[in-house]
């Protein structure tokens, strides 16, 4: 089945020294335009608040004052129209807000105005309760050196100004042709076969490199059913962790039993020595000096390498899972809650804060949220399905053979011992088998992290806790997480009635 989707092709660029200055100029123009639009919106908002406060001082109810005062927030058309009249032009020695506007592409301004409108609307929707997920704060200005350097360019698809020139060069409007660090063969062939139409390109800087993300409207062949190989492998449970990046209920490769456990690369720990050395050198440099800027670029380059290696490892793992199994089962992890600081408050200080900080760093280095996000769309691409087990299901404390639970299991217990059926297995392997058995296939899988969804989590419940200003429902725990044949039993089998003991024994016998 063919379907039309928006897909981005990301390329690393190898610009010349002159092109580096041009790219930086475009990024600066986009940042200036975004700040200009936000400033106009903030000014109108402050004027509205001033008028409301004046009416409240005159003994008018605040709710009525809010309805009486009308101060529209300027949007992209009005902001752009006002800027055209006041921007000036350096070619004719006309002073204005940005007389240098002709040196960059006009879409730098237009796309920045669109981004400002979106940021403002996201804040309003979050404030009124229309937008689910985590709360969106008041729009802030972008500061050079802290905000990522990026800009977005559009073109007329009938007369494309953004196009590949061969396999190794990408042409941008106004900027010209820029050499690619890799090859653009896949995108070039898709465009030649009329399976992809370039819509826009977003150029951004990460570390020491510039990247171009080409957004295309692509015709994708989506499989309606899994392949024979996927159907033969069935369901795989994936238990994400720190000791192992992923523990699988069945081996990743059929002829390799060791592939049941995917090693955690620990990218941050591998680069920890070089990072600490570079950061110490940066802290000793005088602010504003050339040597400090050189040291800062070195730290940014090391962090960028860590990010690239992590992304590469996750992409390899998620593609193998999506292409080799019919159903990929994962947990609904609350990554934000798992990595929350343990320092506590002054009245109730936390315990083992340093150990918890190290655990948080290890969890974020493994990036379980990013792995879940990649699985969500790759399973749809390759004919497989994503299944999710309830967040509160005790997958590590439940025996995968008989369903007996051990509530006293701690994180230091790496082996699961069942006192009911006397089975012994690795803790993560036991959890992976439980996940595979109790996960529920979802038609539109979404994750619970802020970067992965802005609506609902995997249980269909809103991520953000309810507040008095919103009428949102609570996220309730679901007892029935799936049609699992083995329901969890009570912790101590010796306290079970005789009928329950017979049931447990019968279940255990039927499994073997």
C-alpha positions in Angstrom: 0.0 0.0 0.0 1.3 3.4 -1.0 0.9 6.4 1.3 2.1 10.0 1.2 4.2 11.2 4.2 6.5 14.0 5.1 10.0 12.6 5.4 13.3 14.4 6.1 16.7 13.6 4.6 19.5 14.9 6.8 22.9 15.6 5.3 26.2 16.9 6.8 27.6 19.8 4.9 31.2 20.6 4.0 30.9 24.4 3.3 33.8 26.6 2.4 35.0 29.4 4.7 32.9 32.0 2.8 29.9 29.7 2.9 30.3 29.3 6.7 30.0 33.1 7.1 26.9 33.1 4.9 25.3 30.3 6.9 26.0 32.1 10.1 24.6 35.3 8.7 21.4 33.5 7.8 21.1 31.9 11.2 21.6 35.3 12.8 18.9 36.9 10.7 16.5 34.2 11.6 17.2 34.7 15.3 16.8 38.4 14.9 13.5 38.0 13.1 12.2 35.6 15.8 13.1 38.0 18.6 11.5 40.9 16.7 8.2 39.0 16.4 8.3 38.0 20.0 9.0 41.5 21.1 6.0 42.8 19.1 3.8 40.2 20.7 5.1 40.9 24.2 4.6 44.6 23.8 0.9 44.1 22.8 0.4 41.6 25.7 1.9 44.1 28.2 -0.4 46.8 26.8 -3.4 44.6 27.3 -2.3 43.8 30.9 -1.9 47.5 31.6 -5.4 48.3 30.4 -6.9 45.4 32.4 -5.1 46.5 35.5 -6.4 50.0 35.1 -10.0 48.7 34.9 -9.5 46.6 37.9 -8.3 49.7 39.8 -11.6 51.2 38.9 -13.4 48.4 40.8 -14.2 46.4 37.7 -14.2 42.7 38.0 -11.1 41.1 36.5 -13.2 38.7 34.4 -15.2 41.6 33.0 -12.1 43.7 32.4 -10.5 40.9 30.4 -13.6 40.8 28.2 -13.8 44.5 27.7 -10.1 45.1 26.7 -9.3 44.2 23.1 -5.7 44.3 22.2 -5.0 41.9 19.4 -1.6 40.1 19.3 0.2 40.8 16.0 0.7 37.8 13.8 3.0 37.1 10.9 1.2 39.2 8.2 1.0 42.3 10.3 4.5 42.0 11.7 5.9 41.4 8.2 4.0 44.4 6.8 5.2 46.7 9.5 8.8 45.5 9.1 8.7 46.1 5.3 8.0 49.8 6.0 10.7 50.2 8.7 13.5 47.9 7.7 15.5 50.3 5.7 18.1 49.5 3.0 21.9 49.8 3.2 22.2 49.9 -0.5 20.5 53.3 -0.6 21.8 54.4 2.8 18.3 54.3 4.3 18.4 53.7 8.0 15.9 51.2 9.5 15.5 48.2 11.8 17.5 45.8 9.5 19.0 47.6 6.5 21.0 44.5 5.8 17.9 42.4 5.0 18.8 42.0 1.3 22.0 40.0 2.2 20.0 37.0 3.3 17.1 35.0 1.9 13.6 36.4 2.6 12.4 33.1 3.9 14.7 33.5 7.0 12.3 36.2 8.2 9.1 34.5 7.1 9.9 31.2 8.7 11.0 32.9 11.9 7.7 34.8 12.1 5.8 31.5 11.6 7.9 29.9 14.4 7.1 32.9 16.7 3.4 32.5 16.0 3.6 28.8 16.8 5.5 29.4 20.1 2.9 32.0 21.2 -0.1 29.8 20.3 1.5 26.8 22.1 1.8 28.9 25.2 -1.8 30.1 25.0 -3.1 26.5 24.3 -1.1 25.2 27.3 -2.4 28.0 29.5 -6.0 27.4 28.6 -5.8 23.6 28.8 -6.3 22.9 25.1 -2.7 21.6 24.7 -2.0 18.4 26.6 1.4 17.2 27.7 3.9 19.2 29.7 3.3 22.9 30.3 4.7 25.3 27.7 6.2 28.4 29.2 6.0 32.0 28.1 7.9 32.6 24.8 11.5 33.7 25.4 14.0 35.5 23.3 16.8 33.6 21.6 20.2 34.5 22.7 23.3 34.1 20.5 25.5 31.4 21.9 22.7 29.7 23.7 20.0 29.1 21.1 20.9 26.7 18.3 21.9 28.4 15.1 19.3 27.4 12.5 17.1 28.7 9.7 14.5 27.4 7.3 14.2 28.1 3.6 11.2 27.4 1.4 10.8 27.5 -2.4 8.3 27.1 -5.2 8.0 23.4 -5.9 7.2 24.1 -9.6 10.4 26.0 -9.9 12.6 24.3 -7.3 15.4 26.5 -5.8 16.3 23.7 -3.4 17.7 20.8 -5.3 20.6 18.3 -5.5 23.3 19.0 -8.1 24.6 15.5 -8.7 25.0 13.3 -5.6 27.5 15.5 -3.6 26.1 19.1 -3.8 23.0 20.7 -2.5 21.8 24.0 -3.9 20.2 26.6 -1.6 18.4 29.8 -2.7 20.7 32.8 -2.3 23.5 30.7 -0.7 24.3 28.6 -3.8 25.7 25.1 -4.0 27.2 23.6 -0.9 29.1 20.3 -0.9 27.7 17.4 1.1 29.9 15.4 3.5 28.2 12.2 2.4 26.1 11.2 -0.6 22.6 12.3 -1.6 22.0 9.4 -3.9 18.9 8.2 -2.1 17.1 11.5 -2.2 18.3 12.2 -5.8 16.9 8.9 -7.1 13.6 9.5 -5.2 13.2 12.9 -6.9 14.1 11.5 -10.3 11.5 8.8 -10.0 8.9 11.4 -8.8 8.5 9.7 -5.5 9.7 12.7 -3.5 9.0 16.5 -3.8 11.3 18.8 -1.8 9.2 21.2 0.3 11.8 23.0 2.5 15.2 22.7 4.0 16.3 23.5 7.6 19.9 24.3 8.1 21.3 24.0 11.6 24.6 23.8 13.4 25.5 21.1 15.9 29.0 21.1 17.4 31.5 21.8 14.6 29.2 20.8 11.7 26.4 22.3 9.8 23.5 20.0 8.8 20.8 20.3 6.2 17.5 18.6 6.8 15.6 18.4 3.5 11.8 18.0 4.1 10.1 16.0 1.3 6.6 14.9 0.5 7.4 11.2 -0.2 5.4 8.3 -1.5 6.2 5.4 0.8 5.3 1.7 0.3 3.9 0.7 3.6 3.4 -3.0 4.2 -0.1 -4.0 5.2 1.1 -7.1 6.9 4.4 -8.4 8.3 6.7 -10.6 6.2 6.9 -14.3 6.6 10.2 -13.9 8.5 8.6 -11.4 10.9 5.5 -13.6 11.4 7.8 -16.5 12.2 9.7 -14.6 14.9 6.4 -13.3 16.5 6.6 -11.0 19.5 9.7 -9.8 21.2 9.7 -8.1 24.6 12.2 -5.3 25.1 13.3 -4.4 28.6 15.3 -1.2 28.5 17.9 -0.5 31.2 21.4 0.6 32.1 23.3 -2.6 32.6 22.1 -3.7 29.2 20.8 -1.3 26.7 18.0 -3.8 25.9 17.2 -7.3 27.1 15.1 -9.2 24.6 12.7 -12.1 25.3 14.2 -13.9 22.3 17.5 -13.4 20.5 17.9 -10.6 18.0 19.6 -13.1 15.6 18.2 -16.6 15.5 21.5 -18.4 15.4 23.2 -16.2 18.1 21.9 -16.7 21.7 24.2 -14.0 23.0 22.2 -11.4 20.9 19.4 -11.7 23.6 21.3 -9.0 25.5 22.3 -5.8 23.7 25.3 -4.2 25.4 25.0 -0.6 26.6 27.7 1.4 24.7 27.8 4.0 27.5 28.9 6.8 25.2 29.2 9.4 27.9 31.4 7.2 30.1 33.6 6.4 27.1 34.2 10.1 26.5 34.2 11.1 30.1 38.0 11.5 30.4 38.3 13.7 27.4 35.2 15.7 28.3 36.4 16.4 31.8 39.8 17.4 30.6 38.4 19.8 27.9 35.9 21.3 30.4 38.6 21.9 33.0 40.6 23.7 30.3 37.6 25.8 29.4 37.0 26.8 33.0 40.5 28.2 33.2 40.3 30.4 30.2 39.5 34.1 30.5 36.0 35.0 29.3 36.0 36.8 26.0 39.4 35.6 24.9 40.2 33.7 21.7 41.6 30.7 23.6 38.3 30.4 25.5 36.4 30.3 22.3 38.8 27.6 21.0 38.3 25.6 24.2 34.5 26.0 23.9 34.5 24.7 20.4 36.5 21.6 21.6 33.9 20.8 24.3 31.1 21.3 21.8 32.8 19.0 19.3 33.2 16.2 21.9 29.5 16.5 23.0 28.5 16.4 19.4 30.4 13.2 18.8 28.8 11.6 21.7 25.4 12.6 20.4 26.1 11.2 16.9 27.4 7.9 18.3 24.3 7.5 20.5 21.9 8.2 17.6 23.7 5.8 15.3 23.5 2.9 17.9 19.8 3.5 18.5 19.0 3.7 14.8 20.7 0.3 14.2 18.9 -1.4 17.1 15.5 0.0 16.3 15.6 -0.9 12.7 16.7 -4.5 13.5 13.8 -4.8 15.9 11.2 -3.3 13.5 12.3 -5.5 10.5 12.9 -8.8 12.3 9.8 -9.2 14.5 6.1 -9.0 14.0 5.4 -7.2 17.3 7.8 -5.2 19.4 6.7 -4.8 23.0 8.1 -2.1 25.2 7.3 -0.5 28.6 5.6 2.9 29.0 8.5 4.5 30.9 8.2 7.8 32.6 11.7 9.0 31.7 11.2 12.5 33.2 10.2 11.0 36.5 13.0 8.4 36.5 15.6 11.1 36.0 14.3 13.6 38.5 16.8 14.8 41.0 16.9 13.3 44.5 18.2 16.4 46.3 14.8 17.2 47.8 14.2 20.5 49.7 15.7 22.3 52.7 13.0 20.9 55.0 13.2 17.4 53.6 16.7 16.9 52.0 17.2 13.9 49.8 19.4 10.9 50.4 22.2 9.5 48.2 21.9 12.5 45.9 25.3 11.9 44.1 24.4 8.2 43.5 21.0 9.2 42.0 22.7 11.8 39.8 25.0 9.2 38.4 22.0 6.9 37.7 20.2 9.8 36.0 23.2 10.4 33.8 23.3 6.7 32.9 19.6 6.6 32.0 19.8 9.7 29.9 22.9 8.3 28.1 20.9 5.2 27.2 18.1 7.4 25.9 15.1 5.1 26.3 12.7 7.9 25.2 14.4 8.3 21.9 14.5 4.5 21.3 10.7 4.4 21.9 10.1 7.3 19.5 12.1 5.6 16.8 10.2 2.4 17.3 6.9 4.2 17.0 7.4 5.2 13.3 9.7 2.4 12.2 7.3 -0.3 13.1 4.7 1.5 10.9 7.2 1.7 8.0 8.3 -2.0 8.0 5.0 -3.8 8.6 5.4 -4.6 12.3 3.5 -3.3 15.3 4.4 -1.7 18.5 2.9 -3.0 21.8 3.0 -1.2 25.1 2.7 -2.6 28.6 1.2 -0.5 31.4 3.6 1.7 33.3 2.6 0.3 36.6 2.9 -3.4 35.6 5.6 -5.1 37.9 7.5 -6.7 35.0 10.7 -7.2 37.0 9.0 -8.5 40.2 6.7 -11.0 38.5 7.8 -14.5 37.6 7.4 -15.1 33.8 6.8 -18.8 34.4 4.1 -18.9 37.1 3.1 -15.3 37.8 4.3 -15.2 41.4 5.4 -11.8 42.6 8.4 -10.8 44.7 7.7 -7.3 46.1 11.0 -7.2 48.0 13.1 -7.3 44.8 15.6 -4.4 44.8 17.6 -2.9 42.0 20.8 -4.6 43.3 19.2 -8.0 42.8 20.3 -8.9 39.3 18.9 -12.5 39.4 15.2 -13.4 39.8 14.6 -16.4 42.1 11.0 -17.7 42.2 10.1 -19.5 45.4 7.0 -20.9 43.8 8.2 -22.7 40.7 11.9 -22.6 41.8 13.0 -21.0 38.5 16.1 -18.8 38.3 16.9 -16.4 35.5 18.4 -13.0 34.8 16.3 -10.2 36.1 16.1 -8.3 32.8 15.3 -11.4 30.8 12.4 -12.2 33.1 11.1 -8.6 32.7 11.4 -8.9 28.9 9.3 -12.1 28.8 6.7 -10.4 31.0 6.6 -7.4 28.7 6.2 -9.7 25.6 3.3 -11.5 27.3 1.3 -8.6 28.7 1.9 -5.8 26.2 -1.1 -4.5 24.3 -0.8 -3.5 20.6 -1.8 0.1 20.0 -2.9 1.5 16.7 -1.3 4.9 17.1 1.6 4.4 19.5 2.7 7.5 21.3 5.2 7.9 24.1 5.1 9.7 27.3 8.2 12.0 27.1 7.9 15.6 26.2 9.8 15.3 23.0 7.8 12.4 21.8 4.2 13.5 22.1 2.2 16.6 22.8 -1.2 14.9 23.3 -1.5 11.6 25.2 0.7 8.9 26.6 0.6 5.2 25.7 -2.4 4.6 27.9 -4.5 7.3 26.3 -4.2 9.4 29.4 -3.0 13.0 29.5 0.6 13.3 30.5 0.3 16.4 32.6 -1.5 16.1 36.0 -4.8 17.8 36.3 -4.9 21.4 37.5 -7.8 23.6 38.7 -7.7 25.6 35.5 -8.3 22.6 33.2 -11.0 20.0 33.1 -8.6 17.2 32.2 -9.1 13.7 33.5 -6.6 11.8 35.6 -4.3 9.1 34.3 -5.7 6.0 35.9 -4.0 2.7 36.3 -5.4 -0.1 34.2 -5.6 -3.5 35.9 -6.0 -5.4 32.6 -2.9 -4.7 30.6 -3.4 -7.4 28.1 -4.7 -10.9 27.4 -1.8 -12.5 29.2 -2.3 -16.2 30.0 -0.5 -15.9 33.4 -2.0 -13.3 35.8 0.4 -12.2 38.6 -0.2 -14.0 41.9 0.2 -13.0 45.5 3.7 -12.6 46.9 3.7 -15.6 49.2 2.3 -18.8 47.7 2.2 -20.4 51.1 -0.6 -18.1 52.2 -2.7 -18.9 49.1 -5.8 -21.0 49.6 -5.8 -24.6 48.3 -7.8 -23.7 45.3 -5.4 -21.0 44.3 -2.4 -23.3 44.8 -4.0 -25.8 42.4 -4.6 -23.0 39.9 -1.0 -21.9 40.0 0.2 -25.5 39.6 -2.1 -26.0 36.6 -0.9 -22.9 34.9 2.7 -23.9 35.5 2.1 -27.4 34.0 0.3 -25.9 30.9 3.3 -23.6 30.2 5.8 -26.5 29.7 
